[in-house]
Amino acid sequence: MLELQGLSYAVHEDGGELGILNDISLTVGDGRLVVFTGPNGGGKTTLAKSIMGLVRPTAGRILWNGQDITNLGITERARQGISYGFQQPPRFKGLTVRDLLTLASGDGKLSKDRCCQYLTRVGLCANDYLDREVDASLSGGEVKRIEIASILARNAALMIFDEPEAGIDLWSFARLTETFEQLHAAGGATMIIISHQERIISLADEVIVVGEGRLRHRGTPAEILPRILEDTLPGCPVLTKEAKAQ
Amino acid sequence: MMDTEIDRGLLEKIADLIGKPVGAFNIRKDSGCDGRQSTEHIEITSKEDKPGIDIRIKPGTVGETCYIPVIITKSGLREMVYNDFFVGEGCDVDIVAGCGIHNCGGQESRHDGVHTFYVGKGAKVRYTEKHYGEGDGTGGRVMNPETVVYLEEGASIQMETVQIRGIDSTKRSTKIVCGKGAEAVVTERLLTHGEQTAESDMEIILDGEDSKGRVISRSVAQDHSEQVFYPRMVGNAQCFGHVQCDSIIMGEAKIKSIPAITANCTEAQLVHEAAIGKIAGDQLLKLETLGLTEEEAEDCILKGFLA
């Protein structure tokens, strides 16, 4: 179980303090799939990163399976079963797809068959990719899918995905949603997915709208999806003006 | 031959040799010959006029490997060696060179070598040289390898040059002249640390029509070490050349990369790319999220980069 207690993150700007996360408290039970959604710049990624240790909160506590991990580094958290799929994964000159999956799995002798399974689940063929370097020769979408495959290989108890759909084509996206659905159905992992995609949002046990560094709304997809649309349309002054003029 | 633990360790590091090699070989140890074997197709003889050997490979020799490693285990030893390779038409062979220095004394140990290849029509050569130094003496370990290659029509060389560790000072020079339809691919890997200095001067001359040249250089400079690269590609005919230099800089190191491309023909197509940078922070973070410590992540990135 993951518990966030009064989590805040602030940066100093022009002599003042700017709150990126403001007193967030949240509990995610084992095996749950939670989607964070909401406007750009609302704090979703910062919140997810603070769970992995990539961002150090300025106040509050993070508990993982009852243990306070607030002061643990990234490596320790990874070793305790937390994993993180980056929105914009880095590239590595000289490291192959197989190297990355092997590192992620922690099994020095990861078989080709296993690699193949992970890659198939993100819509890639192992024969074409295993020996390729994860460098600039791969497209953004390919790197992104390899990143997700590395999280599957990691097989951690908590999987965090930051906008897994970004940069991925429609066909691969369908495969990806299926993979998330299967993972969730298998029940082995707790998942936090940052997403704006209706199809991913509809897979969630709980949808949380994050905005201005706070949890603005929480509920099931059926409760939250209409709210998101409601928030979107009147939010645009031009649209509202035009609507009034008509 | 290969009497001591030090000899065996050095030979394994520089030529992946464990036990007596199969096929043609010449092992040079402390300026003497520590073992030699010619085969039906590959003949190795000593030079009469200066230190070094001639290696003659009969035309049409396919699938054979020739080992010519050099090891130095005496502190203060300095040598200059000339090895010439005559590779006959239509050959397809591997040549494994390399130099290992174990210096546990206070004097400088130094190996300077000039390797000249005459590669006949349509012949293919894969040439590997690894340079490695060890020993806890205060004496320097110095290597200055010079490689000159002449490729006849349709010939090719794939040259892999690696300096792994422990060479205090190196000045390497490589010159390859490509005839019609010939192809040269040079892969360079270099790691310097401590107070080491390395300079690599490379020139690929694309003389013949449809010749191709490619240089892929990757280096890592750590601590206070300094590296200078001068890869040059000259196109004198319709040809294609590509120079790619990538370096990772760490600590207080300094790296200078000066690639040059020269076209003397309108049909010459030449490209160069050079980049120097530190290990990216997001690479380290990504590997840490996979459970590696920062040190393990750094090692992993460097190992992959120099692989």
Interface residues (C-beta under 8 A of the other chain):
Chain A: M52 L54 G73 I74 T75 A78 R79 S83 Y84 F86 Q88 P89 P90 F92 K93 G94 L95 D99 L103 A104 G106 S150 R154
Chain B: R218 D246 A280 D282 Q283 L285 K286 L287 E288 T289 L290 G291 L292 T293 E294 C300 I301 K303 G304 F305 L306 A307
